[in-house]
């Protein structure tokens, strides 16, 4: 089984590729650093669907997603 970090990166890259602007040329870290509210919701929805979890509203803040390591750490607590 893929590790969580790789799986989340794969999901983010898939979302990046689905956008028809220059975002596909960014790195995952750049994408997360400048993510807008629409893509934030898109990412959260994709993660919840993939891992069959529901992220608590208190965790749905941009600061938890702006950094990949922080995001992975947040997701880990829902997978226990």
Secondary structure, 3 states (H helix, E strand, C coil): CCCHHHHHHHHHHHHHHHCCCHHHHCCHHHHHHCCCHHHHHHHHHHHHHHHCCCCCHHHCCHHHCCCHHHHHHHHHHHCC
